Amino acid sequence: MDALSDNLKKHNLKNTPRRNAIIEIFKKKNLYLSPEEVWITLKKKFKKCGLPGVYRNLESMSNCGILFKIVSFSDDKRHYGLCNNHINKHHHHIICIKCKKISSIEKCGFNNRIKINGYEIISHFVQLNGICPDCQNKN
C-alpha cells in the first residue's frame, strides 16, 4: 500500500482508515464497482459511513490516479476501478463486460500533440470493453 499512500500524500489527501478500506475493497475484488457497492461493503466496517462521503472519497481518489472512472454502462451509474499502474506511466484499461474484471494496457496508438481533424490532441483516455479469456472459456 506504500505507492498508494504516497500517491495520496502527493495530492494532499490524508491516509485515513476509510480511504485504506476503500483501496482494500478494490484490491480484493479487482472489479469495477459503483459507489453504492463500495458503501454497502464499508458499512460493515464503519458504523458511521454515509454515501455522500463515499462519493467524495472515490472522486478524490480518481483525481489522484488511484482509481479511474468507468464510462457508460447499461445502468447509467458511475463506476470506479483500481488503477494498477500507480507510477503515472501512460496506459489505458480494458474491462470485461461479463465479470467486471479490469486489466491495464500499455500500448497506445495516439500521441499527444498530434492533430486529428484539425484538433491538436492535448490528452486522451481510452477504455476498451470486451470479454476476458476466462469468460470466453465459460461459454
C-alpha positions in Angstrom: 0.0 0.0 0.0 3.1 2.3 0.1 2.8 3.5 -3.5 -0.9 4.2 -3.0 -0.2 6.1 0.3 2.5 8.1 -1.4 0.0 9.0 -4.1 -2.5 10.2 -1.6 0.1 12.4 0.2 1.4 13.8 -3.2 -2.2 15.0 -3.8 -2.6 16.4 -0.3 -5.0 13.7 0.8 -4.8 12.2 4.2 -4.2 8.5 4.5 -7.3 7.6 6.5 -8.7 4.2 7.6 -11.7 4.8 5.4 -9.6 5.5 2.3 -7.4 2.5 3.1 -10.5 0.4 3.4 -11.8 1.6 0.0 -8.4 0.7 -1.6 -8.6 -2.7 0.0 -12.1 -3.3 -1.3 -10.9 -2.7 -4.9 -7.7 -4.7 -4.4 -9.6 -7.8 -3.1 -12.3 -7.7 -5.8 -10.2 -6.4 -8.8 -13.5 -5.4 -10.3 -15.2 -2.1 -11.1 -17.7 -1.0 -8.5 -20.4 1.6 -8.1 -20.3 3.9 -5.1 -23.3 2.1 -3.7 -21.4 -1.2 -3.8 -18.5 0.3 -2.0 -20.8 1.9 0.6 -22.5 -1.4 1.4 -19.1 -3.0 2.0 -17.8 -0.1 4.0 -20.9 0.0 6.3 -19.9 -3.4 7.6 -16.6 -2.0 8.9 -17.5 1.6 9.8 -20.6 2.4 11.9 -20.9 5.9 10.6 -20.5 5.8 6.9 -22.5 8.0 4.6 -23.0 7.6 0.8 -22.0 11.2 0.1 -18.6 10.7 1.8 -18.0 7.6 -0.3 -18.8 9.6 -3.4 -16.3 12.3 -2.3 -13.6 9.8 -1.5 -14.0 7.9 -4.7 -13.8 11.2 -6.7 -10.7 12.4 -4.8 -9.0 9.1 -5.3 -9.9 9.2 -9.0 -8.4 12.7 -9.3 -5.1 11.5 -8.0 -5.0 8.4 -10.2 -5.5 5.6 -7.6 -9.0 4.9 -9.1 -10.3 5.6 -12.6 -13.9 6.2 -13.7 -15.6 3.7 -15.8 -17.6 5.2 -18.7 -21.1 4.3 -19.9 -22.6 1.1 -18.7 -26.1 -0.1 -19.2 -27.3 1.0 -15.8 -26.1 4.6 -16.3 -24.4 4.7 -12.9 -21.0 5.9 -12.0 -18.4 3.2 -11.5 -14.8 3.1 -10.5 -11.9 0.7 -10.8 -8.5 0.4 -9.1 -5.7 1.7 -11.4 -3.0 -0.9 -11.1 -0.4 1.3 -12.8 0.4 3.8 -10.0 3.6 5.2 -11.4 1.8 7.5 -13.8 3.0 5.6 -16.8 0.7 6.2 -19.8 -1.7 3.4 -20.1 -5.4 2.5 -20.7 -7.9 0.0 -19.3 -9.7 -3.0 -20.7 -12.8 -4.1 -18.9 -14.7 -7.4 -19.1 -18.4 -6.6 -19.6 -19.4 -10.0 -18.1 -17.4 -10.4 -14.9 -16.2 -6.8 -14.4 -12.5 -7.7 -14.3 -10.1 -4.9 -15.2 -6.7 -5.0 -16.9 -4.2 -2.4 -17.9 -3.0 -1.9 -21.5 0.3 0.0 -22.0 0.1 0.0 -25.8 -1.3 3.2 -27.3 -1.6 4.3 -30.9 -2.1 8.0 -30.0 0.5 10.6 -29.2 -0.4 13.9 -27.5 0.3 17.0 -29.7 -0.7 15.2 -32.9 -3.5 16.7 -34.9 -6.7 14.9 -35.8 -9.4 16.6 -37.9 -7.6 19.9 -37.1 -7.7 19.4 -33.4 -4.3 19.4 -31.5 -4.6 16.5 -29.1 -3.6 17.6 -25.6 -4.6 14.5 -23.7 -6.7 11.4 -24.1 -8.0 8.3 -22.4 -9.2 5.0 -23.9 -11.5 2.5 -22.3 -11.8 -0.8 -24.0 -14.8 -3.1 -23.2 -14.6 -6.8 -24.0 -15.0 -10.3 -22.8 -12.0 -11.7 -20.8 -10.4 -15.1 -21.6 -12.0 -16.7 -18.5 -15.5 -15.6 -19.5 -14.9 -16.7 -23.1 -13.9 -20.2 -21.9 -17.1 -20.5 -19.8 -19.3 -20.3 -23.0 
